[in-house]
Amino acid sequence: MIIVTGAAGFIASNLITGLNEKGFEDIILVDDFSKPEKNKNFDGKIYSDKVDREYFFNWFRENHRFIQFVFHLGARTDTTEFNKSVFENLNLGYSKKVWMLCVEFGIPLIYASSAATYGLGEFGYEDNHMIVNKLKPLNPYGKSKNDFDKWVVKQEKKPYYWAGLKFFNVYGPNEYHKSRMASVVFHAFNQKKETGKIKLFRSHSSGFNDGEQARDFIYVKDVIDVLIFLMHQRKNPGIYNLGTGTARTFNDLAKAVFKAMGLDENIEYIDTPEDIRDKYQYFTQADITKLRSIGYIKPFISLEDGIEDYVQNYLHTHKYN
């Protein structure tokens, strides 16, 4: 039995598809299932049961002897939310309880951290446990993820296998419900479709031209491949970056969307909203040396190929994965 928390969400619902494709069907979905707009993310998937996140811990104790692996991907992911108590409860506190149950019952665990923990990148983007305490996230979401990472590395008792994955900029199918927090690819496609142009944030930093802000964009299908690789490997526990290792500009992204849609390029640069302007990351790039060192050698999908697949096979037809 495999547990997937956040199962109605973006990455977790793609993971369920990936597990089904590998023959895993005894899966327990954990989430708040009260939001109908997310139901299509798990329609048609094969699983054993759904468990509301509020009752999950009691359910876990009653069923622990059947559990073989836990993917804890559930979290509040809104980087524009500044109510710290929301993150204390749904991210930090909830994750600690999941961790302690996995320790108590000897169950392997993979949990979602975030590249948002790196802040402005003052200390680089190396997934070294020694810099976790130095990092300065730019918002409560990033802080909640880093606070859990800091708590984890201090723990004397750990699951016999565990991994925390710092997801960089993930894009791909099943993010229709994410609204403002959906990927730039998702928004770019819809902007072009509705207005004939794509809007990108203007640079407010002298070191970057408009649209030349760069991020490490990773296609969700690559993320799922790594998650399943780690589930099978169960060696070398620790915190890992999960990006492609290559930063690409927003201009590159927009041009790839235009090409995938078969339309002429038309980019408009707009001011970055003031509520996030001083918390905006201008550059991120995952150091994936550690992930490669443990045997994950599969090449990552290029930005152009990932966007082509996403646009042509999912966004054009509003298809789910």
C-alpha positions as CSV (number, residue, x, y, z in Angstrom):
1,M,0.0,0.0,0.0
2,I,1.4,3.4,-1.0
3,I,0.2,6.7,0.6
4,V,0.1,9.9,-1.5
5,T,-0.9,13.0,0.4
6,G,-2.0,16.1,-1.6
7,A,-3.5,13.5,-4.0
8,A,-5.9,15.9,-5.6
9,G,-3.2,18.4,-6.4
10,F,-0.9,19.0,-9.3
11,I,2.3,16.9,-8.7
12,A,0.6,14.2,-6.6
13,S,-2.1,13.4,-9.2
14,N,0.6,13.0,-11.8
15,L,2.4,10.7,-9.4
16,I,-0.7,8.5,-9.1
17,T,-0.7,8.2,-12.9
18,G,2.9,7.3,-13.0
19,L,2.4,4.7,-10.3
20,N,-0.5,3.2,-12.1
21,E,1.6,3.0,-15.3
22,K,4.2,1.0,-13.3
23,G,1.5,-1.4,-12.1
24,F,0.9,0.1,-8.6
25,E,-2.8,0.2,-7.9
26,D,-3.0,-0.2,-4.1
27,I,-2.8,3.5,-3.4
28,I,-4.4,5.6,-0.7
29,L,-5.3,9.2,-1.7
30,V,-5.0,11.7,1.1
31,D,-6.3,15.3,0.7
32,D,-9.1,17.7,1.4
33,F,-11.6,16.4,-1.2
34,S,-14.1,19.2,-0.7
35,K,-13.0,21.2,-3.7
36,P,-14.8,19.9,-6.8
37,E,-12.6,21.7,-9.2
38,K,-9.8,19.3,-8.3
39,N,-11.8,16.1,-8.7
40,K,-10.8,15.6,-12.4
41,N,-7.1,15.3,-11.2
42,F,-7.9,11.8,-9.9
43,D,-10.8,10.8,-12.1
44,G,-10.0,7.5,-14.0
45,K,-7.1,6.7,-11.8
46,I,-6.8,3.3,-10.0
47,Y,-6.6,3.5,-6.2
48,S,-7.8,1.7,-3.1
49,D,-9.4,4.5,-1.1
50,K,-9.6,8.2,-0.3
51,V,-8.9,9.5,3.2
52,D,-9.6,13.0,4.3
53,R,-6.5,14.8,5.6
54,E,-8.2,15.6,8.9
55,Y,-8.7,11.9,9.7
56,F,-5.4,10.6,8.1
57,F,-3.4,10.3,11.3
58,N,-6.0,8.1,13.0
59,W,-6.3,6.1,9.8
60,F,-2.5,5.7,9.6
61,R,-2.3,4.2,13.1
62,E,-5.1,1.8,12.4
63,N,-3.6,0.6,9.1
64,H,0.2,1.1,9.5
65,R,0.9,-2.6,9.0
66,F,-0.3,-2.4,5.4
67,I,1.7,0.7,4.5
68,Q,4.8,0.2,2.4
69,F,5.7,3.8,1.4
70,V,4.6,7.4,2.0
71,F,4.8,10.2,-0.5
72,H,4.0,13.4,1.5
73,L,3.3,16.0,-1.2
74,G,0.4,17.8,0.4
75,A,1.0,21.4,1.4
76,R,-0.3,24.9,1.2
77,T,1.8,26.2,-1.8
78,D,0.6,29.8,-2.2
79,T,3.7,32.0,-2.2
80,T,1.5,35.1,-1.9
81,E,-0.2,34.0,1.3
82,F,1.3,35.8,4.3
83,N,-0.8,34.3,7.1
84,K,2.0,32.4,8.8
85,S,-0.4,30.3,10.9
86,V,-1.7,28.7,7.7
87,F,1.8,27.4,7.0
88,E,2.5,26.5,10.6
89,N,-0.5,24.2,10.5
90,L,-0.7,22.7,7.0
91,N,3.0,22.6,6.2
92,L,5.2,22.5,9.2
93,G,3.0,20.9,11.9
94,Y,1.3,18.4,9.6
95,S,4.7,17.3,8.1
96,K,6.1,16.7,11.5
97,K,3.3,14.4,12.4
98,V,3.7,12.5,9.1
99,W,7.5,12.1,9.8
100,M,7.0,10.9,13.4
101,L,4.5,8.3,12.3
102,C,6.9,7.0,9.7
103,V,9.6,6.8,12.3
104,E,7.3,5.0,14.8
105,F,6.2,2.4,12.3
106,G,9.4,2.1,10.2
107,I,7.9,3.3,6.9
108,P,10.0,5.0,4.2
109,L,9.1,8.6,3.4
110,I,9.6,11.1,0.6
111,Y,8.4,14.6,1.3
112,A,8.1,17.8,-0.8
113,S,10.4,20.7,0.1
114,S,10.9,23.6,-2.3
115,A,13.4,25.7,-4.2
116,A,11.7,28.7,-2.4
117,T,13.8,27.8,0.6
118,Y,16.8,29.3,-1.2
119,G,15.5,32.8,-1.2
120,L,17.6,35.1,-3.3
121,G,20.2,32.4,-3.7
122,E,22.8,34.2,-1.5
123,F,24.2,30.9,-0.4
124,G,23.9,29.2,-3.8
125,Y,21.6,26.3,-4.8
126,E,23.5,23.3,-3.4
127,D,21.4,20.7,-1.6
128,N,23.9,20.6,1.3
129,H,22.5,20.0,4.7
130,M,25.1,22.3,6.1
131,I,23.5,25.4,4.6
132,V,19.9,24.7,5.5
133,N,20.2,26.8,8.7
134,K,21.6,29.7,6.8
135,L,19.0,30.0,4.1
136,K,16.7,33.1,4.0
137,P,13.4,32.3,2.2
138,L,11.5,35.3,0.9
139,N,7.9,34.4,2.0
140,P,6.1,32.3,4.6
141,Y,5.6,29.4,2.3
142,G,9.4,29.1,1.6
143,K,10.1,29.6,5.3
144,S,7.7,26.8,6.3
145,K,9.4,24.4,3.9
146,N,12.9,25.4,5.2
147,D,11.8,25.2,8.8
148,F,10.8,21.6,8.2
149,D,14.1,20.8,6.5
150,K,15.9,22.3,9.5
151,W,13.8,20.3,11.9
152,V,14.4,17.1,9.8
153,V,18.2,17.3,9.7
154,K,18.3,17.8,13.5
155,Q,16.3,14.6,14.2
156,E,18.1,11.7,15.8
157,K,15.3,9.3,14.9
158,K,14.6,9.1,11.2
159,P,12.6,6.7,9.0
160,Y,15.0,4.0,7.7
161,Y,14.7,5.7,4.4
162,W,13.7,9.3,3.7
163,A,14.2,12.0,1.1
164,G,13.2,15.6,1.0
165,L,12.9,17.0,-2.5
166,K,13.4,20.7,-3.3
167,F,11.1,21.1,-6.3
168,F,12.2,23.9,-8.6
169,N,9.7,25.4,-11.1
170,V,7.5,22.5,-12.0
171,Y,5.0,22.8,-14.9
172,G,2.7,20.4,-16.7
173,P,-0.8,18.8,-16.8
174,N,-3.3,18.8,-13.9
175,E,-2.6,22.4,-12.7
176,Y,-5.8,23.8,-14.0
177,H,-7.1,24.5,-10.5
178,K,-4.0,26.4,-9.3
179,S,-5.2,29.9,-10.4
180,R,-2.5,32.5,-9.8
181,M,-0.1,29.8,-8.5
182,A,-0.2,27.8,-11.8
183,S,3.0,27.7,-13.9
184,V,4.1,30.5,-16.2
185,V,3.6,28.1,-19.1
186,F,0.0,27.6,-18.2
187,H,-0.6,31.4,-17.9
188,A,1.4,32.1,-21.1
189,F,-0.7,29.7,-23.1
190,N,-4.0,31.2,-21.9
191,Q,-2.8,34.7,-22.4
192,K,-1.9,34.0,-26.0
193,K,-5.1,32.2,-26.6
194,E,-7.2,35.0,-25.1
195,T,-5.3,38.2,-26.0
196,G,-2.9,37.3,-28.8
197,K,0.1,38.1,-26.6
198,I,2.1,36.8,-23.6
199,K,2.8,39.1,-20.7
200,L,6.1,38.7,-18.8
201,F,7.3,40.7,-15.8
202,R,9.6,43.6,-16.5
203,S,12.9,43.5,-14.8
204,H,13.3,45.8,-11.7
205,S,16.9,44.8,-11.3
206,S,19.8,46.4,-13.1
207,G,21.5,43.1,-13.6
208,F,18.7,41.6,-15.8
209,N,17.0,42.8,-19.0
210,D,13.2,42.4,-19.4
211,G,12.3,38.8,-19.7
212,E,15.8,37.6,-19.0
213,Q,15.0,36.6,-15.5
214,A,15.9,32.9,-15.4
215,R,14.5,29.8,-13.6
216,D,15.1,26.1,-13.6
217,F,11.9,24.9,-15.2
218,I,11.2,21.1,-14.9
219,Y,8.5,19.2,-16.5
220,V,6.3,17.3,-14.1
221,K,6.8,14.0,-15.9
222,D,10.5,14.2,-15.0
223,V,9.6,14.9,-11.4
224,I,7.5,11.7,-11.3
225,D,10.3,9.7,-12.8
226,V,12.6,10.8,-10.0
227,L,10.0,10.1,-7.3
228,I,9.6,6.6,-8.5
229,F,13.3,6.1,-8.9
230,L,13.8,7.0,-5.3
231,M,11.0,4.8,-4.1
232,H,12.7,1.8,-5.7
233,Q,16.2,2.7,-4.7
234,R,15.7,3.5,-1.0
235,K,19.3,4.3,-0.4
236,N,21.3,7.5,0.3
237,P,18.7,9.4,2.4
238,G,18.8,13.2,2.5
239,I,17.6,16.4,1.0
240,Y,17.8,16.6,-2.8
241,N,17.3,19.3,-5.4
242,L,14.9,18.4,-8.1
243,G,15.4,20.6,-11.2
244,T,17.0,20.1,-14.5
245,G,20.3,21.8,-13.5
246,T,19.9,24.4,-16.3
247,A,18.3,27.8,-15.9
248,R,16.3,29.2,-18.8
249,T,14.9,32.7,-19.3
250,F,11.2,33.6,-19.4
251,N,11.8,34.9,-22.9
252,D,12.9,31.3,-23.8
253,L,9.8,30.0,-22.2
254,A,7.5,32.4,-24.1
255,K,9.1,31.6,-27.4
256,A,8.6,27.9,-26.8
257,V,4.9,28.5,-26.1
258,F,4.5,30.5,-29.3
259,K,6.2,27.7,-31.3
260,A,4.1,24.9,-29.7
261,M,1.0,26.9,-30.5
262,G,2.2,27.5,-34.0
263,L,1.7,31.3,-33.6
264,D,3.7,34.4,-34.1
265,E,5.7,35.8,-31.2
266,N,4.1,38.8,-29.3
267,I,5.6,39.6,-25.9
268,E,4.5,42.5,-23.6
269,Y,6.5,43.4,-20.5
270,I,4.5,44.5,-17.4
271,D,5.6,45.7,-14.0
272,T,6.0,43.0,-11.4
273,P,3.2,43.3,-8.8
274,E,4.3,45.4,-5.8
275,D,3.2,42.8,-3.3
276,I,5.8,40.3,-4.6
277,R,8.4,42.7,-6.2
278,D,10.8,42.6,-3.2
279,K,10.4,38.9,-2.8
280,Y,10.9,37.9,-6.5
281,Q,13.6,35.4,-7.5
282,Y,15.6,36.6,-10.5
283,F,17.6,33.4,-10.9
284,T,17.3,29.8,-9.8
285,Q,19.3,26.8,-10.9
286,A,19.4,23.5,-9.2
287,D,22.7,21.9,-8.4
288,I,21.8,18.3,-9.2
289,T,25.2,16.8,-8.5
290,K,23.9,14.8,-5.5
291,L,21.0,13.3,-7.4
292,R,23.3,12.3,-10.3
293,S,25.8,10.8,-7.8
294,I,23.2,8.3,-6.5
295,G,22.5,6.9,-9.9
296,Y,19.8,8.9,-11.5
297,I,21.3,9.3,-15.0
298,K,18.2,9.8,-17.2
299,P,18.3,13.1,-19.2
300,F,15.8,15.7,-18.3
301,I,13.2,16.8,-20.9
302,S,14.2,20.1,-22.5
303,L,12.1,23.2,-21.9
304,E,11.1,23.2,-25.6
305,D,10.1,19.5,-25.7
306,G,8.3,19.7,-22.3
307,I,6.2,22.8,-23.4
308,E,5.4,21.2,-26.8
309,D,4.0,18.1,-25.0
310,Y,2.1,20.1,-22.4
311,V,0.6,22.5,-24.9
312,Q,-0.3,20.1,-27.7
313,N,-1.4,17.1,-25.7
314,Y,-3.0,18.7,-22.7
315,L,-3.7,22.4,-22.8
316,H,-5.2,22.5,-26.3
317,T,-7.8,19.9,-25.3
318,H,-7.9,20.6,-21.5
319,K,-6.8,17.0,-21.0
320,Y,-5.6,15.6,-17.7
321,N,-2.8,13.2,-17.1
